[in-house]
Amino acid sequence: MSAQSRHPLVLAAYGIALLINVTVVDGPFSAYKIVSRGVHRIIDWLFVVALFAGAFVFDVDQSTRTTLFGVGLAIVVIALTTNYTKKVFGRS
């Protein structure tokens, strides 16, 4: 979407921030376990607020605005359905 937008830097910046957020969380598929899952939950919701704010505050074209809003909605669904607790495997 970034390459097709009239404002590619806006979508690229949000995309890079999202990738960094996903990469540093203490999750099973993360590359670097730097941020705890509790902090990641807060960052997810801050990211949603930033996406919605960007959709309405930035002077961008309609497709960029729709993309920001749509990704924000997708992350809301993901954040609401994610279990942020760490699974502990023990012997039974």
Steps between C-alpha positions, in 0.01 A plus 500: 500500500785737573633486145156580354423790730557867428652517849716185518703619797196504731403138434862384494569661839197332656597168340855517631376591848260204492777261392726623778217456752443142389870417486598603854216346706558197722301265281554158346576634151683822588856567397604689814337451837544856629148615590269308735155399387334741743691792352424367153128517578535870588707565187234327286229735629726804464565390143125479436455853633790619282348337191157651558651839580715485189197415289324817613783743576741457208425676173508185285296362212190288556666164425774566757240611754294186436808280530597654835146461631471142371830390652394665826177299498691180424735559793199568727361156411841338549556675834155405629547132411862464612588328826797702626588264785811288468438128486686303763575142414552273797527133570188321604 
